[in-house]
Amino acid sequence: MTWEMDAKDFNSSFIDSNKRDIFTSDYARVLFNIWFGLVATAVLTVWSMVSNIVNITVFVKQGLKERVNFTLFCLSCSDFMGAFFVTSMTPGFAGDVHILSSTVESSSYVIYLSWYRTAFVDLSTALTVFIAIERCSCVTRPLHFNSSFVAIHGQSIVVAIILFMVANYLPLLSTFDFTTLSNSDTNASLVITVYSKLNIAVQQYNDFVFGISLTAICQIVIFVCAILMYKGLQKSSKVRNVSNMKVRKNVVGSNGLSNKERRVVKMILVLASLYMVAALPQIVFCWARVLIPELPQNKIGNLHMLLGAIIYYTAATYGAFSIFIYFNFSSSYRAVLRQFLMTSYCAKKETGA
């Protein structure tokens, strides 16, 4: 089969599979993609989408005027979109993808959609950092929290984060181009990704700024906030165990958290910890792309695809478990969810009757 290029002088993601055989064979890559791309990850991402639809519904019913609910609502929307794009990528793990009247080369299809997925992962990261800082402020300075910047302008900060992410990812997503390889023998065509110099430069900028620098800073900030929240909860517990009212009066001002605030802080602490674990493969992947520029190319292209599949799996795990965290730590979440399920069940029963 002979493919002829309709355009000249371009860099494409079309890779000769015969050259991919140093660290990982094509056969191993195919088996790995079948398991992770079509089975494990697909199941997790579908469950993640369903879970986040439930989360979104509950947070809307709880009301979005409360700062925590609004931020968690935006986080659930971002996690849903991240899972949606991973699910959309799964056909590319099985081979070339037929879209309308065109056939898109598998790696081109996966790589292009992966950037949309990455954008929402970075948005989820930023939102997780914000809510960790907000709850950390609630723990460390409870008396001054409601007058603090992060509390007063919480929704505005979330909107600013979203706009910042959109502004930074638009240049990357808009500089991708596609061209067609045609086969003169079968009269078939194959659509592949074309990398311009501008697009490659934007990708390198994105990898360095978002994949390495900001991600590392976010990990450090979340880690510090997690430690402060944990210590704050311990201190608050000690305060509640003190029976002497005089001692209680002296110390409660420094860490007087209500039962509701304690539950919310515990929930965010677990959520932040889960994020830190799930984000590690993404950091390793971005470092590998920077330290080994030839990683996506030819002889070690399979290794690049395998590393990419792993980060999709771990990210899907993070989104899939959020519903259990919310349900376990938030009594209001449980109450609204149970009421919603009961109302839906009764409505369905009445319709059936």
Residue frames as qw, qx, qy, qz and C-alpha x, y, z in Angstrom:
[[0.000, 0.889, 0.457, 0.000, 0.00, 0.00, 0.00],
 [0.466, 0.115, 0.029, 0.877, 1.54, 3.30, -1.08],
 [0.087, -0.856, -0.423, 0.284, 0.49, 6.55, 0.52],
 [0.416, 0.407, 0.164, 0.797, 1.06, 9.82, -1.33],
 [0.206, -0.514, -0.399, 0.731, 1.14, 13.13, 0.51],
 [0.231, 0.819, 0.458, 0.257, -1.18, 15.89, -0.64],
 [0.105, -0.985, 0.109, -0.085, 0.93, 18.50, 1.18],
 [0.770, 0.308, -0.306, 0.468, 4.69, 18.91, 1.34],
 [0.307, 0.383, -0.412, 0.768, 7.26, 20.00, 3.91],
 [0.561, -0.576, 0.069, -0.590, 5.37, 19.35, 7.13],
 [0.056, 0.244, -0.895, 0.368, 5.91, 17.42, 10.37],
 [0.714, -0.247, -0.313, -0.576, 3.17, 14.89, 11.00],
 [0.552, -0.399, 0.620, -0.389, 2.30, 12.45, 13.75],
 [0.940, 0.238, -0.109, -0.220, 2.09, 9.63, 11.22],
 [0.292, -0.650, 0.702, -0.012, 4.70, 7.14, 12.44],
 [0.674, 0.299, -0.641, -0.215, 5.97, 4.09, 10.62],
 [0.839, -0.438, 0.160, -0.280, 5.14, 1.19, 12.92],
 [0.926, 0.194, -0.210, 0.246, 8.15, -0.78, 11.66],
 [0.354, 0.559, -0.384, 0.644, 10.46, 1.73, 13.36],
 [0.510, -0.584, 0.254, -0.578, 8.82, 1.36, 16.78],
 [0.946, -0.091, -0.307, -0.040, 10.61, -1.53, 18.40],
 [0.330, 0.517, -0.591, 0.525, 13.27, -0.52, 20.95],
 [0.175, -0.221, 0.682, -0.674, 11.73, -0.37, 24.43],
 [0.556, 0.234, 0.622, -0.500, 8.22, -1.58, 23.69],
 [0.183, 0.075, 0.834, 0.515, 7.05, -3.70, 20.79],
 [0.391, -0.087, -0.310, -0.862, 3.99, -2.89, 18.71],
 [0.566, -0.267, -0.760, -0.176, 2.37, -6.10, 19.97],
 [0.356, -0.311, -0.635, 0.611, 2.85, -5.10, 23.62],
 [0.096, 0.094, 0.055, -0.989, 1.48, -1.64, 22.85],
 [0.483, -0.176, -0.549, -0.659, -1.62, -3.09, 21.22],
 [0.547, -0.337, -0.757, 0.117, -2.28, -5.43, 24.16],
 [0.240, -0.247, -0.444, 0.827, -1.73, -2.59, 26.63],
 [0.225, 0.005, -0.155, -0.962, -4.07, -0.29, 24.71],
 [0.515, -0.285, -0.701, -0.402, -6.77, -2.97, 24.58],
 [0.495, -0.410, -0.682, 0.349, -6.68, -3.37, 28.37],
 [0.226, -0.394, -0.303, 0.838, -6.10, 0.20, 29.50],
 [0.103, 0.111, -0.268, -0.951, -7.57, 2.09, 26.58],
 [0.474, -0.150, -0.583, -0.642, -10.62, -0.03, 25.79],
 [0.614, -0.376, -0.694, 0.002, -11.41, -1.82, 29.06],
 [0.481, -0.409, -0.495, 0.597, -10.06, -0.40, 32.32],
 [0.113, -0.154, -0.026, 0.981, -9.90, 3.27, 31.40],
 [0.287, -0.285, -0.539, -0.739, -13.19, 3.17, 29.49],
 [0.510, -0.525, -0.681, 0.015, -15.00, 1.68, 32.49],
 [0.400, -0.405, -0.363, 0.738, -13.45, 4.21, 34.86],
 [0.034, -0.034, 0.167, 0.985, -14.15, 7.21, 32.65],
 [0.372, -0.418, -0.621, -0.548, -17.77, 6.20, 32.06],
 [0.528, -0.563, -0.585, 0.249, -18.21, 5.78, 35.80],
 [0.323, -0.252, -0.154, 0.899, -16.44, 9.10, 36.35],
 [0.132, -0.218, -0.367, -0.894, -18.88, 10.84, 33.99],
 [0.503, -0.529, -0.629, -0.268, -21.87, 9.28, 35.73],
 [0.533, -0.448, -0.470, 0.543, -20.45, 10.17, 39.16],
 [0.204, -0.151, -0.024, 0.967, -19.80, 13.77, 38.21],
 [0.274, -0.398, -0.511, -0.711, -23.28, 14.13, 36.70],
 [0.565, -0.586, -0.578, 0.067, -24.59, 13.07, 40.12],
 [0.459, -0.327, -0.252, 0.787, -22.20, 15.50, 41.83],
 [0.036, 0.150, 0.250, 0.956, -23.28, 18.37, 39.56],
 [0.414, -0.523, -0.583, -0.464, -26.96, 17.62, 40.21],
 [0.583, -0.549, -0.508, 0.318, -26.46, 17.52, 43.98],
 [0.368, -0.222, -0.116, 0.895, -24.42, 20.73, 44.13],
 [0.116, -0.310, -0.378, -0.865, -27.02, 22.56, 42.01],
 [0.528, -0.582, -0.561, -0.260, -29.79, 21.39, 44.33],
 [0.569, -0.442, -0.392, 0.572, -27.75, 22.44, 47.37],
 [0.055, 0.986, 0.133, -0.080, -27.35, 25.91, 45.88],
 [0.739, 0.325, -0.009, 0.590, -24.35, 27.50, 44.22],
 [0.090, -0.920, 0.050, -0.378, -24.27, 30.64, 46.37],
 [0.732, -0.630, 0.240, 0.102, -22.16, 28.88, 48.99],
 [0.122, 0.799, -0.551, -0.209, -18.46, 29.16, 48.12],
 [0.378, -0.297, 0.875, 0.060, -17.54, 25.51, 48.61],
 [0.651, 0.414, 0.619, -0.147, -20.53, 24.24, 46.61],
 [0.480, 0.838, -0.060, -0.253, -19.78, 26.58, 43.72],
 [0.015, 0.693, -0.701, -0.167, -16.13, 25.54, 43.54],
 [0.454, -0.089, 0.886, -0.025, -16.96, 21.83, 43.83],
 [0.649, 0.603, 0.383, -0.261, -19.64, 22.28, 41.15],
 [0.387, 0.827, -0.344, -0.217, -17.03, 23.77, 38.77],
 [0.206, -0.498, 0.841, 0.044, -14.56, 21.02, 39.73],
 [0.624, 0.185, 0.746, -0.144, -17.15, 18.33, 38.96],
 [0.612, 0.744, 0.097, -0.249, -17.90, 19.94, 35.57],
 [0.180, 0.771, -0.592, -0.152, -14.18, 20.00, 34.76],
 [0.386, -0.268, 0.882, -0.043, -13.72, 16.37, 35.87],
 [0.701, 0.429, 0.518, -0.237, -16.71, 15.36, 33.76],
 [0.536, 0.801, -0.164, -0.207, -15.27, 17.00, 30.65],
 [0.063, -0.636, 0.766, 0.071, -11.86, 15.43, 31.29],
 [0.532, -0.005, 0.840, -0.107, -13.47, 11.99, 31.53],
 [0.662, 0.626, 0.275, -0.306, -15.60, 12.72, 28.45],
 [0.400, 0.785, -0.425, -0.206, -12.56, 13.42, 26.29],
 [0.230, -0.405, 0.885, 0.002, -10.73, 10.33, 27.56],
 [0.637, 0.279, 0.686, -0.215, -13.80, 8.27, 26.66],
 [0.584, 0.760, 0.010, -0.283, -13.84, 9.94, 23.23],
 [0.093, 0.722, -0.664, -0.171, -10.20, 8.97, 22.77],
 [0.660, -0.202, 0.715, -0.110, -10.74, 5.24, 23.33],
 [0.842, 0.493, 0.200, -0.091, -11.60, 4.40, 19.67],
 [0.357, 0.835, -0.418, 0.020, -8.13, 5.66, 18.75],
 [0.408, -0.525, 0.741, -0.101, -6.53, 2.99, 20.95],
 [0.783, 0.155, 0.597, -0.080, -8.09, 0.31, 18.75],
 [0.542, 0.201, 0.562, 0.591, -6.99, 1.76, 15.40],
 [0.045, 0.088, 0.273, 0.957, -7.83, 4.45, 12.89],
 [0.190, 0.474, 0.641, -0.572, -11.11, 6.27, 13.55],
 [0.139, 0.423, 0.652, 0.614, -13.85, 6.86, 10.97],
 [0.027, 0.536, 0.385, -0.751, -15.41, 10.32, 11.35],
 [0.511, 0.644, 0.066, -0.565, -18.12, 11.21, 8.86],
 [0.855, 0.517, -0.019, -0.038, -16.58, 10.48, 5.46],
 [0.285, 0.758, -0.543, 0.221, -12.95, 10.63, 6.66],
 [0.914, -0.237, -0.271, 0.188, -10.58, 8.21, 8.36],
 [0.123, -0.900, 0.335, -0.251, -8.36, 9.79, 11.01],
 [0.624, 0.303, -0.655, 0.299, -5.03, 8.10, 11.82],
 [0.692, -0.531, -0.485, 0.061, -5.21, 6.66, 15.34],
 [0.565, -0.270, -0.268, 0.732, -2.28, 8.47, 16.96],
 [0.057, 0.273, 0.161, 0.947, -3.34, 11.80, 15.40],
 [0.494, -0.566, -0.459, -0.474, -6.85, 11.32, 16.77],
 [0.706, -0.500, -0.420, 0.273, -5.64, 10.41, 20.27],
 [0.486, -0.084, -0.143, 0.858, -2.99, 13.12, 20.50],
 [0.063, -0.405, -0.220, -0.885, -5.31, 15.91, 19.39],
 [0.588, -0.607, -0.379, -0.378, -8.12, 15.00, 21.81],
 [0.714, -0.295, -0.429, 0.468, -5.58, 14.43, 24.60],
 [0.244, 0.178, -0.135, 0.944, -4.86, 18.17, 24.65],
 [0.453, -0.504, -0.233, -0.698, -8.51, 18.91, 25.39],
 [0.808, -0.416, -0.415, 0.049, -8.36, 16.37, 28.16],
 [0.591, -0.021, -0.308, 0.745, -5.15, 17.98, 29.45],
 [0.055, -0.435, -0.031, -0.898, -6.80, 21.41, 29.51],
 [0.656, -0.542, -0.223, -0.476, -9.57, 20.17, 31.79],
 [0.821, -0.242, -0.382, 0.348, -7.10, 18.26, 33.97],
 [0.381, 0.165, -0.214, 0.884, -5.13, 21.48, 34.47],
 [0.342, -0.502, -0.124, -0.785, -8.36, 23.33, 35.25],
 [0.809, -0.459, -0.348, -0.121, -9.24, 20.69, 37.86],
 [0.686, -0.038, -0.344, 0.640, -5.76, 21.11, 39.30],
 [0.090, 0.339, -0.100, 0.931, -6.17, 24.87, 39.63],
 [0.573, -0.509, -0.209, -0.607, -9.60, 24.49, 41.24],
 [0.842, -0.317, -0.403, 0.169, -8.28, 21.89, 43.67],
 [0.484, 0.107, -0.291, 0.818, -5.47, 24.27, 44.65],
 [0.182, -0.449, -0.030, -0.874, -7.92, 27.11, 45.20],
 [0.727, -0.497, -0.257, -0.398, -10.29, 25.14, 47.39],
 [0.794, -0.167, -0.403, 0.423, -7.34, 23.71, 49.35],
 [0.274, 0.226, -0.217, 0.909, -6.08, 27.25, 50.03],
 [0.417, -0.484, -0.152, -0.754, -9.57, 28.40, 50.98],
 [0.830, -0.436, -0.323, -0.130, -10.14, 25.56, 53.46],
 [0.681, 0.002, -0.362, 0.637, -6.61, 25.94, 54.80],
 [0.010, 0.383, -0.124, 0.915, -7.39, 29.60, 55.54],
 [0.659, -0.489, -0.246, -0.516, -10.56, 28.46, 57.30],
 [0.865, -0.286, -0.360, 0.203, -8.51, 26.17, 59.54],
 [0.598, 0.043, -0.257, 0.758, -5.50, 28.37, 60.27],
 [0.014, -0.010, -0.182, 0.983, -7.37, 31.67, 60.67],
 [0.052, -0.513, -0.850, -0.106, -11.02, 30.84, 61.42],
 [0.080, -0.726, -0.413, 0.544, -11.84, 34.21, 62.97],
 [0.031, 0.611, -0.254, -0.750, -10.48, 36.15, 59.99],
 [0.384, 0.105, 0.831, 0.389, -11.56, 33.73, 57.29],
 [0.293, 0.725, 0.623, 0.006, -14.84, 35.35, 56.23],
 [0.063, 0.947, -0.008, -0.314, -13.08, 38.67, 55.78],
 [0.490, -0.384, 0.581, 0.524, -10.18, 37.19, 53.81],
 [0.279, 0.478, -0.435, -0.710, -9.67, 37.70, 50.09],
 [0.131, 0.068, -0.945, -0.291, -10.19, 34.06, 49.10],
 [0.103, 0.422, 0.846, -0.309, -13.50, 33.95, 50.94],
 [0.243, 0.632, 0.217, -0.703, -15.00, 37.25, 49.82],
 [0.420, 0.601, -0.378, -0.566, -14.01, 36.92, 46.16],
 [0.558, -0.142, 0.817, 0.027, -14.27, 33.12, 45.94],
 [0.668, 0.535, 0.516, -0.040, -16.58, 32.88, 42.93],
 [0.325, 0.914, -0.167, -0.174, -14.73, 35.65, 41.10],
 [0.247, -0.618, 0.727, 0.168, -11.44, 33.80, 41.61],
 [0.639, 0.125, 0.758, 0.039, -12.95, 30.59, 40.20],
 [0.572, 0.774, 0.259, -0.088, -14.22, 32.43, 37.12],
 [0.088, 0.888, -0.417, -0.173, -10.79, 34.08, 36.68],
 [0.480, -0.351, 0.792, 0.138, -9.10, 30.64, 36.87],
 [0.673, 0.423, 0.607, 0.012, -11.41, 29.30, 34.15],
 [0.420, 0.902, 0.023, -0.097, -10.78, 32.28, 31.88],
 [0.181, -0.764, 0.590, 0.185, -7.03, 32.00, 32.45],
 [0.591, -0.090, 0.788, 0.145, -7.04, 28.35, 31.36],
 [0.614, 0.661, 0.430, -0.019, -9.13, 29.09, 28.27],
 [0.211, 0.945, -0.197, -0.153, -6.82, 31.95, 27.24],
 [0.268, -0.635, 0.704, 0.172, -3.72, 29.76, 27.59],
 [0.571, 0.034, 0.813, 0.114, -5.06, 26.69, 25.77],
 [0.575, 0.729, 0.246, -0.280, -6.74, 28.42, 22.83],
 [0.219, 0.781, -0.501, -0.301, -3.42, 29.15, 21.02],
 [0.285, -0.296, 0.908, 0.086, -2.42, 25.49, 21.34],
 [0.532, 0.345, 0.760, -0.141, -5.71, 23.99, 20.18],
 [0.481, 0.804, 0.159, -0.312, -6.11, 26.50, 17.33],
 [0.115, 0.750, -0.566, -0.321, -2.62, 25.94, 15.85],
 [0.560, -0.038, 0.821, 0.100, -3.12, 22.24, 15.13],
 [0.515, 0.475, -0.316, -0.640, -3.61, 21.47, 11.47],
 [0.754, 0.047, 0.654, -0.049, -4.53, 18.36, 9.53],
 [0.325, 0.513, -0.558, -0.566, -3.61, 17.05, 6.11],
 [0.911, 0.148, 0.233, -0.308, -4.54, 14.01, 4.07],
 [0.193, -0.394, 0.841, 0.317, -2.45, 11.10, 2.88],
 [0.788, 0.338, 0.010, -0.515, -3.98, 9.47, -0.18],
 [0.550, -0.182, 0.795, 0.180, -3.50, 5.95, -1.47],
 [0.368, 0.432, -0.440, -0.696, -3.46, 5.79, -5.24],
 [0.140, 0.050, -0.971, -0.187, -4.08, 2.02, -5.30],
 [0.081, -0.448, -0.873, 0.175, -7.26, 1.95, -3.22],
 [0.057, -0.574, -0.284, -0.766, -8.34, 5.58, -3.65],
 [0.564, -0.679, -0.450, 0.133, -8.49, 5.81, 0.17],
 [0.162, 0.704, -0.219, 0.656, -7.36, 8.74, 2.28],
 [0.662, -0.422, -0.493, 0.375, -6.02, 9.07, 5.81],
 [0.088, -0.909, 0.001, -0.407, -6.20, 12.28, 7.85],
 [0.741, -0.160, -0.356, 0.547, -3.13, 13.00, 9.99],
 [0.298, -0.909, -0.135, 0.259, -2.03, 15.75, 12.34],
 [0.584, 0.563, -0.048, 0.583, 0.38, 18.37, 11.04],
 [0.532, -0.682, -0.185, 0.467, 2.75, 20.15, 13.42],
 [0.346, 0.846, -0.017, 0.404, 3.75, 23.67, 12.41],
 [0.475, 0.233, -0.443, 0.724, 6.70, 25.38, 14.08],
 [0.299, -0.436, 0.154, -0.835, 4.26, 27.60, 15.95],
 [0.849, -0.321, -0.213, -0.362, 2.29, 24.62, 17.23],
 [0.815, 0.008, -0.441, 0.376, 5.44, 22.83, 18.41],
 [0.208, 0.341, -0.355, 0.845, 6.58, 25.99, 20.19],
 [0.543, -0.420, 0.041, -0.726, 3.21, 26.35, 21.91],
 [0.911, -0.204, -0.349, -0.081, 3.29, 22.68, 22.94],
 [0.633, 0.131, -0.455, 0.612, 6.74, 23.14, 24.46],
 [0.121, -0.402, 0.232, -0.877, 5.53, 26.26, 26.27],
 [0.752, -0.362, -0.141, -0.532, 2.52, 24.36, 27.58],
 [0.871, -0.073, -0.448, 0.188, 4.63, 21.41, 28.73],
 [0.449, 0.195, -0.430, 0.759, 7.05, 23.66, 30.60],
 [0.221, -0.333, 0.180, -0.899, 4.58, 26.15, 32.10],
 [0.760, -0.250, -0.005, -0.599, 1.63, 23.87, 32.87],
 [0.923, 0.016, -0.382, -0.040, 3.05, 20.36, 32.77],
 [0.685, 0.072, -0.457, 0.562, 6.14, 21.10, 34.89],
 [0.146, 0.272, -0.312, 0.899, 6.31, 24.52, 36.55],
 [0.494, -0.320, 0.050, -0.807, 2.71, 25.19, 37.58],
 [0.858, -0.189, -0.434, -0.198, 2.01, 21.53, 38.28],
 [0.613, 0.039, -0.560, 0.556, 5.01, 21.32, 40.60],
 [0.065, -0.248, 0.293, -0.921, 3.97, 24.54, 42.34],
 [0.684, -0.282, -0.197, -0.643, 0.41, 23.24, 42.68],
 [0.816, -0.122, -0.556, 0.099, 1.65, 19.98, 44.17],
 [0.385, 0.102, -0.510, 0.763, 3.74, 21.86, 46.72],
 [0.303, -0.265, 0.115, -0.908, 0.88, 24.23, 47.62],
 [0.795, -0.251, -0.334, -0.440, -1.60, 21.37, 48.01],
 [0.728, -0.032, -0.595, 0.341, 0.92, 19.39, 50.08],
 [0.160, 0.154, -0.430, 0.875, 1.54, 22.35, 52.42],
 [0.515, -0.251, -0.040, -0.819, -2.20, 23.04, 52.71],
 [0.816, -0.175, -0.520, -0.179, -2.84, 19.36, 53.45],
 [0.539, -0.004, -0.604, 0.587, -0.32, 19.41, 56.31],
 [0.084, -0.156, 0.276, -0.945, -1.77, 22.63, 57.74],
 [0.667, -0.233, -0.251, -0.661, -5.32, 21.30, 57.47],
 [0.775, -0.128, -0.614, 0.081, -4.32, 18.05, 59.15],
 [0.366, 0.008, -0.539, 0.759, -2.58, 19.85, 62.00],
 [0.295, -0.206, 0.057, -0.931, -5.49, 22.25, 62.30],
 [0.755, -0.251, -0.427, -0.430, -7.93, 19.36, 62.60],
 [0.664, -0.102, -0.629, 0.392, -5.76, 17.76, 65.30],
 [0.122, 0.088, -0.374, 0.915, -5.64, 21.02, 67.22],
 [0.507, -0.231, -0.155, -0.816, -9.38, 21.47, 66.86],
 [0.769, -0.213, -0.589, -0.125, -9.95, 17.92, 68.15],
 [0.474, -0.054, -0.593, 0.649, -7.85, 18.62, 71.22],
 [0.170, -0.174, 0.152, -0.958, -9.85, 21.77, 71.87],
 [0.680, -0.234, -0.331, -0.611, -13.10, 19.80, 71.75],
 [0.759, -0.162, -0.615, 0.136, -11.75, 17.23, 74.20],
 [0.207, 0.179, -0.491, 0.827, -10.92, 19.80, 76.84],
 [0.337, -0.610, -0.716, -0.038, -13.52, 19.75, 79.58],
 [0.311, -0.512, -0.310, 0.738, -12.34, 22.83, 81.42],
 [0.283, 0.860, 0.414, 0.097, -14.37, 25.79, 80.11],
 [0.192, -0.905, 0.163, 0.342, -11.66, 28.27, 81.02],
 [0.450, -0.319, 0.660, 0.510, -9.06, 26.44, 78.96],
 [0.447, 0.505, 0.687, 0.268, -11.58, 26.03, 76.14],
 [0.129, 0.956, 0.231, -0.126, -12.27, 29.76, 76.09],
 [0.291, -0.762, 0.367, 0.446, -8.56, 30.55, 75.87],
 [0.341, -0.263, 0.759, 0.489, -7.81, 28.33, 72.89],
 [0.502, 0.517, 0.693, 0.010, -11.01, 28.04, 70.92],
 [0.238, 0.882, 0.017, -0.407, -10.47, 31.42, 69.31],
 [0.097, -0.604, 0.655, 0.444, -7.39, 30.16, 67.51],
 [0.159, 0.110, -0.894, -0.403, -9.11, 27.18, 65.96],
 [0.438, 0.217, 0.629, -0.605, -12.82, 27.22, 66.65],
 [0.258, 0.080, -0.727, -0.631, -14.24, 25.10, 63.82],
 [0.728, 0.006, 0.238, -0.643, -17.86, 24.01, 63.74],
 [0.689, -0.013, 0.725, -0.005, -18.76, 20.38, 63.08],
 [0.685, 0.682, 0.247, -0.065, -19.77, 21.28, 59.52],
 [0.214, 0.891, -0.396, -0.061, -16.49, 23.08, 58.88],
 [0.442, -0.479, 0.758, 0.026, -14.51, 20.12, 60.24],
 [0.757, 0.265, 0.597, -0.011, -16.31, 17.73, 57.89],
 [0.549, 0.835, 0.017, -0.048, -15.71, 19.99, 54.91],
 [0.043, -0.816, 0.574, 0.050, -12.01, 20.33, 55.78],
 [0.613, -0.213, 0.760, 0.022, -11.69, 16.54, 56.11],
 [0.740, 0.535, 0.404, -0.044, -13.39, 16.11, 52.74],
 [0.391, 0.896, -0.212, -0.016, -11.06, 18.58, 51.01],
 [0.331, -0.662, 0.672, 0.030, -8.05, 17.00, 52.76],
 [0.710, 0.044, 0.700, 0.059, -8.90, 13.56, 51.36],
 [0.632, 0.738, 0.235, -0.022, -9.73, 15.02, 47.94],
 [0.137, 0.910, -0.387, -0.051, -6.42, 16.90, 47.81],
 [0.490, -0.462, 0.737, 0.063, -4.46, 13.83, 48.90],
 [0.754, 0.321, 0.572, 0.041, -6.09, 11.72, 46.20],
 [0.478, 0.877, -0.011, -0.043, -5.27, 14.40, 43.63],
 [0.145, -0.807, 0.561, 0.109, -1.57, 14.48, 44.63],
 [0.609, -0.163, 0.769, 0.110, -1.27, 10.74, 44.06],
 [0.668, 0.558, 0.492, 0.014, -3.21, 10.78, 40.78],
 [0.309, 0.940, -0.090, -0.110, -1.18, 13.70, 39.39],
 [0.508, -0.602, 0.541, 0.296, 2.26, 12.11, 39.82],
 [0.678, 0.193, 0.607, 0.368, 2.21, 10.15, 36.50],
 [0.358, 0.891, 0.249, 0.127, 1.25, 13.37, 34.67],
 [0.202, -0.918, 0.303, 0.156, 4.29, 15.15, 36.13],
 [0.623, -0.303, 0.642, 0.327, 6.60, 12.28, 35.18],
 [0.619, 0.529, 0.529, 0.239, 5.15, 12.23, 31.67],
 [0.214, 0.974, 0.050, 0.049, 5.71, 15.97, 31.13],
 [0.378, -0.761, 0.477, 0.225, 9.26, 15.78, 32.48],
 [0.697, -0.008, 0.647, 0.309, 9.97, 12.87, 30.14],
 [0.520, 0.753, 0.360, 0.181, 8.70, 14.87, 27.14],
 [0.014, 0.984, -0.177, -0.016, 11.02, 17.76, 28.04],
 [0.471, -0.625, 0.597, 0.173, 14.11, 15.71, 28.93],
 [0.468, 0.000, 0.804, 0.366, 13.65, 13.33, 25.97],
 [0.348, 0.477, -0.099, -0.801, 12.49, 15.46, 23.02],
 [0.356, 0.226, -0.767, -0.483, 12.45, 12.45, 20.72],
 [0.328, 0.028, 0.848, -0.416, 10.06, 10.55, 23.02],
 [0.658, 0.430, 0.350, -0.509, 6.99, 10.83, 20.74],
 [0.490, 0.646, -0.419, -0.408, 8.97, 9.97, 17.64],
 [0.661, 0.427, -0.594, -0.166, 9.66, 6.75, 15.78],
 [0.567, 0.182, -0.785, 0.169, 11.81, 4.25, 17.69],
 [0.146, -0.137, -0.775, 0.600, 10.46, 5.05, 21.15],
 [0.372, -0.206, -0.219, -0.878, 7.01, 6.23, 20.09],
 [0.645, -0.322, -0.671, -0.175, 5.39, 3.18, 21.69],
 [0.440, -0.224, -0.580, 0.648, 6.83, 4.12, 25.08],
 [0.095, -0.038, 0.050, -0.993, 5.31, 7.57, 24.69],
 [0.560, -0.248, -0.467, -0.638, 1.89, 6.07, 23.96],
 [0.634, -0.289, -0.699, 0.158, 2.10, 3.73, 26.96],
 [0.257, -0.144, -0.435, 0.851, 3.03, 6.52, 29.35],
 [0.288, -0.122, -0.158, -0.937, 0.15, 8.55, 27.98],
 [0.625, -0.298, -0.627, -0.357, -2.29, 5.69, 28.58],
 [0.505, -0.242, -0.668, 0.490, -1.17, 5.40, 32.21],
 [0.023, -0.079, -0.267, 0.960, -1.90, 9.06, 32.98],
 [0.485, -0.207, -0.387, -0.757, -5.39, 8.70, 31.47],
 [0.641, -0.280, -0.715, -0.003, -6.01, 5.76, 33.79],
 [0.383, -0.235, -0.549, 0.705, -4.85, 7.52, 36.96],
 [0.145, -0.030, 0.002, -0.989, -6.73, 10.73, 36.11],
 [0.573, -0.263, -0.540, -0.557, -9.91, 8.71, 35.54],
 [0.554, -0.277, -0.719, 0.314, -9.40, 7.09, 38.96],
 [0.127, -0.103, -0.339, 0.926, -9.33, 10.53, 40.60],
 [0.383, -0.079, -0.200, -0.898, -12.60, 11.57, 38.98],
 [0.612, -0.209, -0.701, -0.301, -14.32, 8.27, 39.69],
 [0.498, -0.265, -0.704, 0.432, -13.71, 8.33, 43.45],
 [0.017, -0.214, 0.168, -0.962, -14.88, 11.89, 44.14],
 [0.590, -0.390, -0.348, -0.615, -18.50, 10.83, 44.61],
 [0.759, -0.311, -0.545, 0.175, -17.52, 8.47, 47.44],
 [0.380, 0.014, -0.360, 0.852, -15.52, 11.22, 49.15],
 [0.263, -0.284, -0.056, -0.920, -18.41, 13.70, 49.00],
 [0.714, -0.356, -0.461, -0.389, -20.92, 11.08, 50.14],
 [0.714, -0.201, -0.557, 0.375, -18.77, 9.96, 53.07],
 [0.378, -0.114, -0.332, 0.857, -17.87, 13.37, 54.48],
 [0.184, -0.086, -0.053, -0.978, -20.84, 15.61, 53.65],
 [0.197, 0.345, 0.839, -0.371, -24.12, 15.00, 55.47],
 [0.397, 0.585, 0.121, -0.697, -25.88, 17.61, 53.32],
 [0.296, 0.384, -0.714, -0.505, -24.63, 15.86, 50.17],
 [0.014, -0.084, -0.995, 0.047, -26.02, 12.54, 51.44],
 [0.276, 0.473, 0.608, -0.575, -29.35, 14.10, 52.35],
 [0.410, 0.570, -0.170, -0.691, -29.81, 15.82, 48.97],
 [0.230, 0.287, -0.858, -0.359, -28.72, 12.70, 47.07],
 [0.083, 0.207, 0.953, -0.207, -31.11, 10.44, 49.00],
 [0.345, 0.556, 0.389, -0.649, -33.95, 12.89, 48.53],
 [0.358, 0.518, -0.448, -0.635, -33.20, 13.14, 44.81],
 [0.152, 0.122, -0.961, -0.195, -33.08, 9.34, 44.40],
 [0.178, 0.348, 0.830, -0.397, -36.28, 8.91, 46.41],
 [0.380, 0.581, 0.125, -0.709, -38.07, 11.58, 44.38],
 [0.323, 0.416, -0.667, -0.527, -36.89, 10.03, 41.11],
 [0.031, -0.030, -0.999, 0.019, -37.95, 6.56, 42.26],
 [0.273, 0.462, 0.656, -0.531, -41.40, 7.74, 43.34],
 [0.389, 0.571, -0.154, -0.706, -41.89, 9.66, 40.11],
 [0.251, 0.285, -0.845, -0.376, -40.90, 6.61, 38.07],
 [0.080, 0.182, 0.954, -0.225, -43.20, 4.39, 40.13],
 [0.355, 0.540, 0.405, -0.647, -46.14, 6.73, 39.63],
 [0.374, 0.509, -0.444, -0.635, -45.47, 6.92, 35.90],
 [0.150, 0.135, -0.964, -0.174, -45.32, 3.13, 35.69],
 [0.196, 0.336, 0.824, -0.412, -48.55, 2.81, 37.60]]
